Each structure stands twice: as structure tokens, then as C-alpha cells.
Amino acid sequence: MLYMCYGVDGPDGPALRDKVRQKHFEYLEANANILVLGGATLSDNSEDRIGSLLVINVASRAEAAAFAADEPLRKAGVFKEYTVSRMRRGQWYPENAPNSAEGN
């Protein structure tokens, strides 16, 4: 089952995010077997990170909740809001994704 893990940064998000960035990437690498898609959400007017979206494939809500609870950005208090929602894989066109992380 797919689950969306979506966090919206709080006021201290940028500073906290910088402190745990490496742990966050290590956590994603350690869970690469369930990670479908992930990335920071960005401000419309800049490259400032304002949140995070991770889509994972796990067997149950309990597994999704455990993944989300252990995510380093969340544990560090980066987010003022955090949602874990089951989702359906609808349309799937990975070839339409940009060629770079910056969206080019």
C-alpha cells in the first residue's frame, strides 16, 4: 500500500532542517526498499524548502506510522504539521519527471 508522509515546516524548520539533513538522507537510504518518491516542497518564489513529501510502499498503516515517527526531520521538530495518508496509485508517468532535482 502506498502512503504519503507530508510535513509542513514550522518557523524553526530551516535551522532545524540544516542540523539533521545528513541523518535524514541516511534514513532515506536505509529505507530505500520502501521509498517510492521523496523530496522537499519549495516556496513558489524561491528555492526555500518549506516542507517534505515522501511516498512509501508498506504493508500497513502501522508500518507507515513507524516510518514517519522515526523520520529524522520529524523527530527534530522541523514540522508544524505532519500527515500520513494512505493513497491509491492512479496515473503513473515517471518519464514526465524532470531530469534534475531542481526541476530542469
C-alpha positions in Angstrom: 0.0 0.0 0.0 1.1 3.5 -0.7 1.3 6.1 2.0 2.0 9.8 1.7 4.0 11.3 4.5 3.7 15.1 4.3 5.2 17.7 6.6 4.9 21.4 6.6 7.8 23.3 8.2 7.4 25.3 11.3 9.0 28.6 12.0 12.3 27.0 13.1 12.1 24.5 10.2 15.0 25.8 8.1 17.5 25.9 11.0 16.5 22.5 12.3 16.4 21.0 8.8 20.1 22.0 8.3 21.1 20.4 11.6 19.6 17.0 10.7 19.9 16.9 6.9 22.6 14.2 6.9 20.6 12.0 9.3 17.5 12.5 7.1 19.4 11.3 3.9 20.9 8.4 5.8 17.4 7.4 7.0 16.0 7.5 3.4 18.9 5.5 2.1 18.4 2.9 4.9 14.7 2.7 3.8 15.3 2.8 0.0 13.5 -0.5 -0.3 10.1 1.2 0.6 10.7 4.7 -0.8 8.8 5.4 -4.0 9.3 9.2 -4.2 10.6 11.9 -2.0 11.5 15.5 -2.0 11.3 18.8 -0.3 8.4 21.1 -1.0 9.5 24.5 -2.1 8.3 28.1 -1.9 6.7 29.3 -5.1 9.0 32.3 -5.2 12.4 30.8 -4.2 14.3 27.6 -3.7 13.5 27.8 0.1 12.4 24.4 1.5 9.0 24.7 3.2 8.2 21.0 3.9 8.7 17.5 2.8 6.8 14.8 0.9 7.7 11.1 1.0 5.7 8.4 -0.7 6.4 4.9 0.7 5.1 1.4 -0.1 4.5 -0.6 3.0 2.0 -3.3 4.1 0.1 -1.5 6.8 -0.7 1.9 8.4 1.3 0.7 11.4 4.4 0.4 9.3 3.8 3.8 7.7 3.3 5.4 11.1 6.5 3.8 12.4 8.5 5.1 9.4 7.0 8.6 9.9 7.7 8.6 13.6 11.4 7.7 13.1 12.0 10.2 10.3 14.8 12.5 11.5 13.3 15.7 10.3 10.1 14.9 12.1 11.9 13.8 15.3 13.9 17.0 15.3 10.7 19.1 15.3 11.1 20.6 11.8 7.4 20.3 11.0 4.5 22.2 12.5 2.1 19.8 10.7 2.5 16.2 9.6 0.1 13.9 7.8 0.3 10.3 7.0 -2.4 9.3 4.4 -3.0 6.1 2.5 -3.2 6.7 -1.2 -4.0 5.0 -4.4 -1.6 4.8 -7.2 -3.5 6.4 -10.0 -1.8 7.7 -13.1 1.9 6.9 -13.2 4.1 8.7 -15.7 7.7 8.7 -14.3 9.0 9.6 -17.8 7.4 13.1 -17.3 9.5 13.8 -14.2 12.2 16.5 -14.6 15.8 15.4 -15.3 17.2 17.1 -12.3 16.2 17.6 -8.6 15.9 21.3 -9.4 13.1 20.6 -11.9 15.0 21.2 -15.1 
